[in-house]
């Protein structure tokens, strides 16, 4: 078709649309914009673009309306991106650059608070300790590859002293602006986490597994550090062995790790040699890091523990002072 025939065809189309506009006045503005797009190029190359643009706009408007048919920005003036508190409506498109900034941290620790609690932070005076944890993070990520993963931290000593090590490891992952960390404390006999978290906590892992009415959002708390959240152990210590073995526990750990692709899961477990719970929790971890208290463990005991875990999951040792 030559240009004259195409031009005449476009004129006829415009006349027909004007008649339709007269019958449907509420569509006048939309048709005017479409007509301007058609007239901008006589060879017709913009005609298809205008139709596609209108279709895309209608689809976008449909996605941006709620169940009542009202636009979200009108029906919900305070609308924000979905977070842990709205798990029934997960985001359809995940953008870490936006989502990570929305992680709740209402009571951030001051530098003095961090120093008093021996929590590592960027720019701390003792750079050697910070670099040591960064090196552990690098090796764990290299071993896992490009995907997120879960790490279990347990002590080879007889006392419960792995909470600070697990917390600092989680804080190291949270220092990366492109990732977040979730510390899941599964040691119900140790209360050290209360000292390390800036917000009050109540329900935790064991409560969630025992009570199906409790939701995931009910057991996640801000830590006091940006991009780091925590889950406390809960209040049912006497039933921990059975609860950690339950199907609901397995589902919880899978949900916590896989919900966001930039989340790294750190699991704090009771002492490996002195508890049955630690051996149960190993099944939920991709990697295992063992804390070695100074002067409490012999080389033979370390070798025995590593052989028990196997080379597939064992990733390294952290010597604790």
C-alpha positions as CSV (number, residue, x, y, z in Angstrom):
1,X,0.0,0.0,0.0
2,X,1.4,3.4,-1.0
3,X,1.4,6.5,1.2
4,X,-1.8,8.0,-0.3
5,X,-3.8,4.8,0.3
6,X,-2.5,4.5,3.8
7,X,-3.3,8.1,4.5
8,X,-6.9,7.7,3.3
9,X,-7.3,4.6,5.3
10,X,-6.1,6.4,8.4
11,X,-8.5,9.3,7.7
12,X,-11.4,6.8,7.6
13,X,-10.3,5.2,10.8
14,X,-10.1,8.6,12.5
15,X,-13.6,9.5,11.3
16,X,-15.0,6.2,12.7
17,X,-13.3,6.8,16.0
18,X,-14.7,10.3,16.2
19,X,-18.2,8.8,15.9
20,X,-17.4,6.3,18.6
21,X,-16.1,9.1,20.8
22,X,-19.4,10.9,20.5
23,X,-21.2,7.8,21.7
24,X,-18.7,7.3,24.5
25,X,-17.7,10.7,25.8
26,X,-15.8,9.3,28.8
27,X,-13.2,7.8,26.4
28,X,-12.5,11.2,24.7
29,X,-9.2,11.9,26.5
30,X,-7.8,8.5,25.8
31,X,-8.8,8.6,22.1
32,X,-7.3,12.0,21.7
33,X,-3.9,10.8,23.0
34,X,-4.1,7.8,20.7
35,X,-5.1,10.0,17.7
36,X,-2.1,12.2,18.3
37,X,0.2,9.2,18.3
38,X,-1.2,8.1,15.0
39,X,-0.9,11.5,13.3
40,X,2.7,11.8,14.3
41,X,3.9,9.4,11.6
42,X,2.2,9.2,8.2
43,X,3.7,5.8,7.3
44,X,1.8,4.1,10.0
45,X,4.8,2.8,12.0
46,X,3.5,4.5,15.2
47,X,0.0,3.0,14.9
48,X,0.9,-0.3,16.4
49,X,3.0,1.4,19.1
50,X,0.0,3.5,20.2
51,X,-2.2,0.4,20.5
52,X,0.4,-1.4,22.5
53,X,0.9,1.5,24.8
54,X,-2.8,1.8,25.5
55,X,-3.1,-2.0,26.2
56,X,-0.1,-1.8,28.5
57,X,-1.5,1.2,30.4
58,X,-4.8,-0.6,30.9
59,X,-3.1,-3.7,32.2
60,X,-1.0,-1.6,34.6
61,X,-4.1,0.1,35.9
62,X,-5.8,-3.2,36.4
63,X,-2.8,-4.5,38.5
64,X,-2.9,-1.3,40.6
65,X,-6.5,-1.6,41.7
66,X,-7.6,-3.4,44.8
67,X,-10.5,-5.8,45.3
68,X,-13.0,-2.9,45.5
69,X,-11.9,-1.6,42.2
70,X,-10.2,1.5,43.6
71,X,-6.6,2.5,42.8
72,X,-4.2,1.6,45.6
73,X,-2.8,5.2,45.8
74,X,-6.4,6.4,46.5
75,X,-7.7,3.6,48.6
76,X,-4.5,3.1,50.6
77,X,-2.7,6.5,51.0
78,X,-0.1,5.0,53.3
79,X,0.6,2.0,51.1
80,X,4.1,0.6,51.5
81,X,6.0,-2.5,50.2
82,X,5.0,-5.7,51.8
83,X,7.3,-6.8,54.7
84,X,7.3,-9.6,57.3
85,X,4.1,-8.2,58.9
86,X,2.0,-8.9,55.8
87,X,3.0,-12.3,54.8
88,X,-0.4,-13.0,53.3
89,X,0.5,-10.6,50.4
90,X,4.1,-11.3,49.3
91,X,5.5,-8.9,46.7
92,X,5.0,-10.1,43.1
93,X,8.4,-8.5,42.1
94,X,11.2,-8.5,44.5
95,X,13.6,-5.6,44.5
96,X,16.4,-5.9,47.1
97,X,17.5,-2.3,46.7
98,X,14.1,-1.2,48.0
99,X,13.1,-4.1,50.3
100,X,16.3,-4.1,52.3
101,X,15.8,-0.4,53.3
102,X,12.3,-1.3,54.7
103,X,13.6,-3.9,57.2
104,X,12.4,-2.6,60.6
105,X,15.0,-1.3,63.0
106,X,13.2,1.1,65.4
107,X,15.9,1.0,68.2
108,X,19.3,1.0,66.6
109,X,22.3,0.4,68.8
110,X,24.7,3.3,69.3
111,X,28.4,2.8,68.9
112,X,28.8,2.7,72.7
113,X,26.1,0.0,72.9
114,X,27.9,-2.1,70.3
115,X,31.2,-1.7,72.0
116,X,29.8,-2.6,75.4
117,X,28.2,-5.8,74.0
118,X,31.2,-6.8,71.9
119,X,29.2,-6.6,68.7
120,X,31.2,-6.0,65.6
121,X,30.5,-2.9,63.4
122,X,32.0,-1.2,60.4
123,X,34.8,1.1,61.4
124,X,35.4,-0.4,64.8
125,X,38.9,0.2,66.3
126,X,39.8,-3.5,66.5
127,X,40.0,-4.0,62.8
128,X,41.6,-7.5,63.2
129,X,38.4,-9.0,64.7
130,X,36.2,-7.3,62.0
131,X,38.4,-8.6,59.2
132,X,38.4,-12.1,60.7
133,X,34.6,-12.2,60.5
134,X,34.6,-10.8,57.0
135,X,37.0,-13.5,56.0
136,X,34.6,-16.1,57.4
137,X,31.8,-14.5,55.4
138,X,33.8,-14.6,52.2
139,X,34.7,-18.3,52.6
140,X,31.2,-19.3,53.4
141,X,29.8,-17.5,50.4
142,X,32.5,-18.9,48.1
143,X,31.7,-22.4,49.2
144,X,28.0,-21.9,48.7
145,X,28.2,-20.2,45.3
146,X,25.7,-17.6,44.2
147,X,22.7,-18.7,46.2
148,X,21.8,-17.8,49.7
149,X,22.3,-20.4,52.4
150,X,21.9,-21.3,56.1
151,X,24.8,-21.6,58.6
152,X,24.7,-23.4,61.9
153,X,26.9,-22.1,64.7
154,X,27.6,-24.3,67.7
155,X,30.3,-24.5,70.4
156,X,32.5,-27.4,71.1
157,X,32.7,-26.4,74.7
158,X,30.5,-27.5,77.5
159,X,28.9,-24.1,78.1
160,X,26.4,-22.1,76.0
161,X,28.7,-19.4,74.6
162,X,27.9,-19.4,70.9
163,X,25.2,-16.7,70.8
164,X,27.7,-13.8,70.5
165,X,29.6,-15.6,67.8
166,X,26.4,-16.4,65.8
167,X,25.2,-12.8,66.3
168,X,28.4,-11.3,65.0
169,X,28.5,-13.6,62.0
170,X,24.9,-12.6,61.2
171,X,25.9,-8.9,61.6
172,X,28.8,-9.4,59.2
173,X,26.4,-10.6,56.5
174,X,24.1,-7.6,57.3
175,X,27.0,-5.2,56.7
176,X,26.7,-5.9,53.0
177,X,24.2,-3.4,51.6
178,X,23.0,-6.0,49.1
179,X,22.0,-8.7,51.6
180,X,20.2,-9.2,54.8
181,X,20.6,-11.7,57.7
182,X,18.3,-13.5,60.0
183,X,19.6,-15.0,63.2
184,X,17.5,-17.9,64.5
185,X,18.4,-18.8,68.1
186,X,17.6,-22.4,68.7
187,X,19.2,-22.6,72.1
188,X,16.4,-22.3,74.7
189,X,18.8,-22.7,77.6
190,X,20.8,-19.6,76.9
191,X,19.5,-16.1,77.4
192,X,22.5,-14.2,75.9
193,X,20.4,-13.1,72.9
194,X,18.3,-10.9,75.2
195,X,21.4,-8.8,75.9
196,X,22.3,-8.5,72.2
197,X,19.0,-7.3,70.9
198,X,17.6,-3.8,71.4
199,X,13.9,-4.7,71.3
200,X,12.0,-6.8,73.8
201,X,11.2,-10.3,72.6
202,X,8.6,-13.0,73.7
203,X,7.4,-15.7,71.3
204,X,10.1,-17.7,69.4
205,X,10.9,-20.9,67.6
206,X,9.5,-23.5,70.0
207,X,6.3,-21.5,70.5
208,X,5.7,-21.3,66.8
209,X,6.2,-25.0,66.2
210,X,4.0,-25.9,69.1
211,X,1.1,-23.5,68.3
212,X,-0.2,-23.4,64.7
213,X,-2.1,-20.2,65.4
214,X,1.2,-18.3,65.6
215,X,2.4,-16.8,62.4
216,X,6.0,-16.3,61.2
217,X,5.7,-12.5,61.5
218,X,5.0,-13.0,65.2
219,X,8.4,-14.4,66.0
220,X,10.7,-12.1,64.0
221,X,12.1,-9.0,65.8
222,X,14.5,-6.2,64.9
223,X,17.9,-6.6,66.3
224,X,19.3,-3.1,66.7
225,X,21.4,-3.5,63.5
226,X,20.3,-2.5,60.0
227,X,19.3,-5.4,57.8
228,X,19.6,-7.9,60.6
229,X,16.5,-9.5,62.2
230,X,16.3,-12.2,64.9
231,X,14.1,-15.0,66.0
232,X,14.4,-16.0,69.7
233,X,14.4,-19.6,70.9
234,X,11.0,-19.4,72.6
235,X,9.7,-20.5,75.9
236,X,9.3,-24.3,75.6
237,X,12.8,-25.5,76.4
238,X,11.7,-28.9,77.9
239,X,10.1,-30.0,74.6
240,X,12.9,-28.7,72.3
241,X,14.0,-32.1,71.0
242,X,10.5,-33.1,69.9
243,X,9.7,-29.7,68.5
244,X,13.0,-29.3,66.5
245,X,12.2,-32.7,64.9
246,X,8.7,-31.7,63.9
247,X,7.5,-31.2,60.3
248,X,6.4,-27.6,61.2
249,X,10.0,-26.9,62.3
250,X,11.2,-28.1,58.9
251,X,8.7,-25.9,57.1
252,X,9.6,-22.9,59.2
253,X,13.3,-23.2,58.4
254,X,12.6,-23.6,54.7
255,X,10.3,-20.6,54.7
256,X,12.8,-18.3,56.6
257,X,15.6,-19.1,54.2
258,X,13.9,-19.1,50.9
259,X,11.5,-16.2,51.3
260,X,14.0,-13.6,50.1
261,X,16.9,-14.4,47.8
262,X,19.3,-12.0,49.6
263,X,18.7,-13.4,53.1
264,X,21.3,-15.4,54.9
265,X,20.2,-17.6,57.7
266,X,22.4,-18.0,60.8
267,X,21.2,-20.7,63.3
268,X,22.6,-20.6,66.8
269,X,22.6,-24.1,68.3
270,X,23.4,-25.6,71.8
271,X,26.9,-27.1,72.3
272,X,27.4,-29.8,69.7
273,X,28.9,-32.4,72.1
274,X,26.6,-31.8,75.0
275,X,23.2,-31.8,73.4
276,X,20.9,-33.8,71.2
277,X,19.2,-30.7,69.8
278,X,22.4,-29.5,68.0
279,X,22.6,-32.8,66.0
280,X,18.9,-32.4,65.0
281,X,19.4,-28.8,63.9
282,X,22.3,-29.7,61.6
283,X,19.8,-31.1,59.1
284,X,18.5,-27.6,58.5
285,X,21.9,-26.0,57.7
286,X,23.8,-26.0,54.5
287,X,27.1,-25.3,56.4
288,X,28.3,-25.7,59.9
289,X,30.8,-23.5,61.8
290,X,32.1,-24.6,65.2
291,X,33.2,-22.3,67.9
292,X,36.3,-23.4,69.9
293,X,36.5,-21.9,73.4
294,X,40.1,-21.1,74.4
295,X,41.6,-23.9,76.6
296,X,38.5,-26.1,76.7
297,X,38.9,-28.4,73.8
298,X,41.7,-30.8,72.8
299,X,42.8,-31.3,69.1
300,X,41.4,-34.8,69.3
301,X,38.0,-33.6,70.3
302,X,38.0,-31.2,67.4
303,X,38.9,-33.9,64.9
304,X,36.2,-36.2,66.3
305,X,33.5,-33.5,66.0
306,X,34.5,-32.7,62.4
307,X,34.4,-36.3,61.4
308,X,31.0,-36.7,63.0
309,X,29.7,-33.8,60.9
310,X,31.3,-34.9,57.6
311,X,33.1,-32.8,55.1
312,X,29.9,-31.9,53.2
313,X,28.6,-29.5,55.8
314,X,31.6,-28.6,58.0
315,X,33.0,-25.3,56.9
316,X,35.5,-24.2,59.6
317,X,36.3,-23.2,63.1
318,X,36.1,-19.9,65.0
319,X,38.4,-19.7,68.0
320,X,36.7,-17.9,70.9
321,X,38.4,-15.9,73.6
